[in-house]
């Protein structure tokens, strides 16, 4: 998971998705019609984040240092998930104006908070750009809890023919782990269904409370006919 996050710093807010994607691995999806996050298993009034680092690239404001970044999941009561990846403290995000630029996890958290505020902007253009792309499947997913086990799935928009065409296909990823408390869980492995490859992980996701979450309907219930 970490290497892919470092290489694909694409987030749902800024991804320019105008085409129709081919959605793969529908048969692997969690049963979203009857899914529900059990009460008291996880707090849901915020997001779960992992603190990661990546190498600085040519487009970064700093060079030579490891860049601190976050991967975050917003989880809803019906199991719907919104994932944002690769958020750091030094990138000038359109939907996080006014952020202090520093290579810190706290600055990255501030970017997420500003993105959440931007989705409710009174300025129509800002609100349209910063609405977390409710009609796109990219970085949308599902979570299921069984006792102390958690499964999280999400779609990533990728090239169907790498290097030969645009980002035109949605591929499913699945992470499995254990819930440590109602404030944290540990991801133990991740499966990339495109290659059927499973990698071992030990990534801790911790809870951070927010005043709001992405204001989005459950993508899978909204588009139920696409997944039958």
HULINMO-V122400 format. One record per residue. N is the residue number from 1. RES is the residue in three letters. PSI is psi in whole degrees, -180 to 180 (999 if undefined). OMEGA is omega as a letter, one per 40 degrees, with the letter a starting at -180 (NA if undefined). Layout:
n->N res->RES psi->PSI omega->OMEGA
n->N res->RES psi->PSI omega->OMEGA
//
This chain:
n->1 res->UNK psi->-43 omega->a
n->2 res->UNK psi->-47 omega->a
n->3 res->UNK psi->-39 omega->a
n->4 res->UNK psi->-38 omega->i
n->5 res->UNK psi->-40 omega->a
n->6 res->UNK psi->-39 omega->a
n->7 res->UNK psi->-31 omega->a
n->8 res->UNK psi->84 omega->a
n->9 res->UNK psi->71 omega->a
n->10 res->UNK psi->128 omega->a
n->11 res->UNK psi->158 omega->a
n->12 res->UNK psi->-26 omega->a
n->13 res->UNK psi->-33 omega->a
n->14 res->UNK psi->-3 omega->a
n->15 res->UNK psi->128 omega->a
n->16 res->UNK psi->97 omega->a
n->17 res->UNK psi->103 omega->a
n->18 res->UNK psi->-16 omega->a
n->19 res->UNK psi->-178 omega->i
n->20 res->UNK psi->124 omega->a
n->21 res->UNK psi->147 omega->i
n->22 res->UNK psi->123 omega->a
n->23 res->UNK psi->120 omega->a
n->24 res->UNK psi->162 omega->i
n->25 res->UNK psi->35 omega->i
n->26 res->UNK psi->-31 omega->a
n->27 res->UNK psi->-12 omega->a
n->28 res->UNK psi->-5 omega->a
n->29 res->UNK psi->146 omega->i
n->30 res->UNK psi->147 omega->i
n->31 res->UNK psi->93 omega->a
n->32 res->UNK psi->-18 omega->a
n->33 res->UNK psi->-32 omega->a
n->34 res->UNK psi->17 omega->a
n->35 res->UNK psi->150 omega->i
n->36 res->UNK psi->138 omega->i
n->37 res->UNK psi->120 omega->a
n->38 res->UNK psi->142 omega->i
n->39 res->UNK psi->144 omega->i
n->40 res->UNK psi->6 omega->i
n->41 res->UNK psi->-44 omega->i
n->42 res->UNK psi->143 omega->i
n->43 res->UNK psi->141 omega->a
n->44 res->UNK psi->1 omega->a
n->45 res->UNK psi->53 omega->a
n->46 res->UNK psi->-147 omega->i
n->47 res->UNK psi->160 omega->i
n->48 res->UNK psi->130 omega->a
n->49 res->UNK psi->150 omega->i
n->50 res->UNK psi->137 omega->i
n->51 res->UNK psi->121 omega->a
n->52 res->UNK psi->172 omega->i
n->53 res->UNK psi->150 omega->i
n->54 res->UNK psi->162 omega->i
n->55 res->UNK psi->144 omega->i
n->56 res->UNK psi->140 omega->i
n->57 res->UNK psi->173 omega->a
n->58 res->UNK psi->-28 omega->a
n->59 res->UNK psi->-5 omega->a
n->60 res->UNK psi->156 omega->a
n->61 res->UNK psi->-21 omega->i
n->62 res->UNK psi->158 omega->i
n->63 res->UNK psi->148 omega->i
n->64 res->UNK psi->-27 omega->a
n->65 res->UNK psi->155 omega->i
n->66 res->UNK psi->133 omega->a
n->67 res->UNK psi->125 omega->i
n->68 res->UNK psi->128 omega->a
n->69 res->UNK psi->166 omega->a
n->70 res->UNK psi->146 omega->i
n->71 res->UNK psi->129 omega->a
n->72 res->UNK psi->147 omega->i
n->73 res->UNK psi->126 omega->i
n->74 res->UNK psi->124 omega->a
n->75 res->UNK psi->133 omega->a
n->76 res->UNK psi->165 omega->a
n->77 res->UNK psi->-34 omega->a
n->78 res->UNK psi->12 omega->i
n->79 res->UNK psi->-3 omega->i
n->80 res->UNK psi->145 omega->a
n->81 res->UNK psi->137 omega->i
n->82 res->UNK psi->125 omega->a
n->83 res->UNK psi->133 omega->i
n->84 res->UNK psi->137 omega->a
n->85 res->UNK psi->150 omega->i
n->86 res->UNK psi->23 omega->a
n->87 res->UNK psi->124 omega->a
n->88 res->UNK psi->-177 omega->a
n->89 res->UNK psi->3 omega->a
n->90 res->UNK psi->-8 omega->i
n->91 res->UNK psi->140 omega->i
n->92 res->UNK psi->87 omega->a
n->93 res->UNK psi->135 omega->i
n->94 res->UNK psi->-37 omega->a
n->95 res->UNK psi->15 omega->i
n->96 res->UNK psi->50 omega->i
n->97 res->UNK psi->142 omega->i
n->98 res->UNK psi->3 omega->i
n->99 res->UNK psi->142 omega->i
n->100 res->UNK psi->126 omega->a
n->101 res->UNK psi->108 omega->i
n->102 res->UNK psi->150 omega->a
n->103 res->UNK psi->76 omega->a
n->104 res->UNK psi->156 omega->i
n->105 res->UNK psi->-34 omega->a
n->106 res->UNK psi->-37 omega->i
n->107 res->UNK psi->-36 omega->i
n->108 res->UNK psi->-40 omega->i
n->109 res->UNK psi->-40 omega->i
n->110 res->UNK psi->-37 omega->i
n->111 res->UNK psi->-43 omega->i
n->112 res->UNK psi->-43 omega->i
n->113 res->UNK psi->-41 omega->i
n->114 res->UNK psi->-34 omega->i
n->115 res->UNK psi->-40 omega->i
n->116 res->UNK psi->-40 omega->i
n->117 res->UNK psi->-38 omega->a
n->118 res->UNK psi->-28 omega->a
n->119 res->UNK psi->-16 omega->i
n->120 res->UNK psi->20 omega->a
n->121 res->UNK psi->146 omega->i
n->122 res->UNK psi->-16 omega->i
n->123 res->UNK psi->117 omega->a
n->124 res->UNK psi->-42 omega->a
n->125 res->UNK psi->-45 omega->i
n->126 res->UNK psi->-44 omega->a
n->127 res->UNK psi->-39 omega->i
n->128 res->UNK psi->-43 omega->a
n->129 res->UNK psi->-33 omega->a
n->130 res->UNK psi->30 omega->a
n->131 res->UNK psi->17 omega->i
n->132 res->UNK psi->25 omega->i
n->133 res->UNK psi->66 omega->a
n->134 res->UNK psi->-22 omega->a
n->135 res->UNK psi->5 omega->i
n->136 res->UNK psi->141 omega->a
n->137 res->UNK psi->-17 omega->a
n->138 res->UNK psi->127 omega->i
n->139 res->UNK psi->19 omega->i
n->140 res->UNK psi->148 omega->a
n->141 res->UNK psi->-161 omega->a
n->142 res->UNK psi->150 omega->i
n->143 res->UNK psi->145 omega->i
n->144 res->UNK psi->137 omega->a
n->145 res->UNK psi->131 omega->i
n->146 res->UNK psi->106 omega->a
n->147 res->UNK psi->-119 omega->i
n->148 res->UNK psi->13 omega->i
n->149 res->UNK psi->142 omega->i
n->150 res->UNK psi->137 omega->i
n->151 res->UNK psi->129 omega->i
n->152 res->UNK psi->128 omega->i
n->153 res->UNK psi->147 omega->i
n->154 res->UNK psi->154 omega->i
n->155 res->UNK psi->140 omega->i
n->156 res->UNK psi->134 omega->i
n->157 res->UNK psi->121 omega->a
n->158 res->UNK psi->169 omega->i
n->159 res->UNK psi->130 omega->i
n->160 res->UNK psi->-35 omega->i
n->161 res->UNK psi->93 omega->a
n->162 res->UNK psi->128 omega->i
n->163 res->UNK psi->-2 omega->a
n->164 res->UNK psi->-18 omega->a
n->165 res->UNK psi->-173 omega->a
n->166 res->UNK psi->176 omega->i
n->167 res->UNK psi->101 omega->a
n->168 res->UNK psi->10 omega->a
n->169 res->UNK psi->145 omega->i
n->170 res->UNK psi->119 omega->a
n->171 res->UNK psi->142 omega->a
n->172 res->UNK psi->137 omega->i
n->173 res->UNK psi->148 omega->i
n->174 res->UNK psi->131 omega->i
n->175 res->UNK psi->140 omega->i
n->176 res->UNK psi->141 omega->a
n->177 res->UNK psi->-165 omega->a
n->178 res->UNK psi->139 omega->i
n->179 res->UNK psi->126 omega->a
n->180 res->UNK psi->-35 omega->i
n->181 res->UNK psi->-178 omega->i
n->182 res->UNK psi->6 omega->i
n->183 res->UNK psi->1 omega->a
n->184 res->UNK psi->154 omega->i
n->185 res->UNK psi->160 omega->a
n->186 res->UNK psi->124 omega->i
n->187 res->UNK psi->125 omega->a
n->188 res->UNK psi->-29 omega->i
n->189 res->UNK psi->160 omega->i
n->190 res->UNK psi->136 omega->i
n->191 res->UNK psi->130 omega->i
n->192 res->UNK psi->107 omega->a
n->193 res->UNK psi->-23 omega->i
n->194 res->UNK psi->-40 omega->a
n->195 res->UNK psi->-5 omega->a
n->196 res->UNK psi->35 omega->a
n->197 res->UNK psi->132 omega->i
n->198 res->UNK psi->130 omega->i
n->199 res->UNK psi->146 omega->i
n->200 res->UNK psi->136 omega->a
n->201 res->UNK psi->166 omega->i
n->202 res->UNK psi->65 omega->a
n->203 res->UNK psi->122 omega->a
n->204 res->UNK psi->128 omega->i
n->205 res->UNK psi->125 omega->a
n->206 res->UNK psi->157 omega->a
n->207 res->UNK psi->142 omega->i
n->208 res->UNK psi->123 omega->a
n->209 res->UNK psi->142 omega->i
n->210 res->UNK psi->161 omega->i
n->211 res->UNK psi->-22 omega->a
n->212 res->UNK psi->172 omega->i
n->213 res->UNK psi->170 omega->i
n->214 res->UNK psi->127 omega->a
n->215 res->UNK psi->81 omega->a
n->216 res->UNK psi->140 omega->i
n->217 res->UNK psi->158 omega->i
n->218 res->UNK psi->111 omega->a
n->219 res->UNK psi->-38 omega->a
n->220 res->UNK psi->-38 omega->i
n->221 res->UNK psi->-37 omega->i
n->222 res->UNK psi->-32 omega->a
n->223 res->UNK psi->40 omega->a
n->224 res->UNK psi->-35 omega->a
n->225 res->UNK psi->-23 omega->i
n->226 res->UNK psi->-17 omega->a
n->227 res->UNK psi->12 omega->i
n->228 res->UNK psi->999 omega->NA
//
